[in-house]
């Protein structure tokens, strides 16, 4: 499993702790130092079956500064993926990625259900 996170993020810290407590093996990746690529995001979006908007860090400063709340509705999927690939701070975190599952954000009950 790939655990994509921002180490200073408290939600990511909770998720890391949960992974340790549940003996889940993973490879950690710093989302800012190694931002997900367009191709990765496209694949993860497909696997997740979530609306692409769920991949945006809507509570982030960059999201607000760029006024994406107003801009996203008029963007197509390709434009959104390209935008997400430009900066890890735009991507909701943490992400937990396996061959057939992608979890966006951390909710312990959701992770438990999908990983059991």
C-alpha positions in Angstrom: 0.0 0.0 0.0 1.0 3.5 -0.7 0.3 6.1 2.0 0.4 9.6 0.6 0.5 12.2 3.3 1.8 15.6 4.5 3.8 14.8 7.7 2.7 18.1 9.5 -1.0 17.3 8.9 -2.8 16.1 12.1 -5.2 14.0 10.1 -2.3 12.3 8.4 -0.7 11.7 11.8 -3.9 10.1 13.0 -4.0 7.9 9.9 -0.4 6.9 10.3 -1.1 5.9 14.0 -4.1 3.9 12.9 -2.1 2.1 10.2 0.5 1.2 12.9 -2.1 0.0 15.4 -3.7 -2.2 12.7 -0.4 -3.6 11.4 -1.0 -2.3 7.9 2.3 -2.3 5.9 2.8 0.7 3.6 5.2 2.8 1.8 5.0 6.5 2.9 5.2 9.3 0.3 5.4 13.0 1.1 2.7 14.7 -1.0 4.6 18.0 -1.4 8.0 16.6 -2.1 6.6 14.0 -4.5 3.3 15.2 -5.8 1.0 12.7 -7.5 1.3 12.9 -11.2 -1.6 13.4 -13.7 -1.4 9.7 -14.6 -1.5 8.6 -11.0 -4.4 10.9 -10.1 -6.4 9.7 -13.2 -5.9 6.1 -12.2 -6.7 6.6 -8.5 -9.8 8.6 -9.4 -11.0 5.7 -11.6 -10.3 3.1 -8.9 -11.9 5.2 -6.1 -15.2 5.7 -8.0 -15.4 9.0 -6.1 -16.3 12.3 -7.7 -13.1 14.1 -8.7 -14.0 17.0 -6.4 -13.4 14.7 -3.4 -9.7 14.7 -4.3 -9.4 18.4 -3.7 -8.2 19.7 -0.3 -11.2 22.1 0.1 -10.1 23.3 3.5 -6.6 24.3 2.3 -5.3 27.8 2.0 -4.2 27.3 -1.6 -7.7 26.1 -2.6 -9.2 29.2 -1.1 -6.5 31.6 -2.5 -7.2 30.2 -6.0 -10.9 30.5 -5.5 -11.4 26.9 -6.6 -14.9 26.7 -5.1 -16.1 29.0 -7.8 -13.8 27.7 -10.6 -14.2 23.9 -10.3 -17.8 23.6 -11.4 -16.8 25.0 -14.9 -13.7 22.8 -15.2 -13.7 19.5 -17.0 -12.2 16.4 -15.5 -9.0 16.7 -17.5 -8.5 20.3 -16.3 -9.1 19.3 -12.7 -6.6 16.4 -12.9 -3.9 18.7 -14.4 -4.5 21.3 -11.7 -4.2 18.6 -8.9 -1.0 17.4 -10.4 0.6 20.9 -10.1 0.7 21.1 -6.3 0.4 18.5 -3.5 -1.3 21.0 -1.3 -4.3 21.0 -3.5 -4.8 17.3 -3.0 -6.9 16.0 -0.1 -4.9 13.9 2.2 -4.0 11.3 3.4 -4.5 9.0 0.4 -4.2 5.2 0.9 -3.7 3.4 -2.4 -3.6 -0.3 -3.2 -4.1 -2.1 -6.5 -7.9 -2.1 -6.2 -8.7 0.6 -3.5 -8.1 4.3 -3.0 -9.1 5.9 0.2 -9.2 9.7 0.3 -9.1 11.5 3.6 -9.1 9.6 6.9 -12.2 8.2 8.6 -11.2 5.2 10.8 -14.5 3.4 10.3 -14.3 3.7 6.5 -10.6 2.5 6.5 -11.5 -0.4 8.7 -14.4 -1.4 6.5 -12.4 -1.2 3.3 -9.3 -2.9 4.6 -10.9 -5.8 6.4 
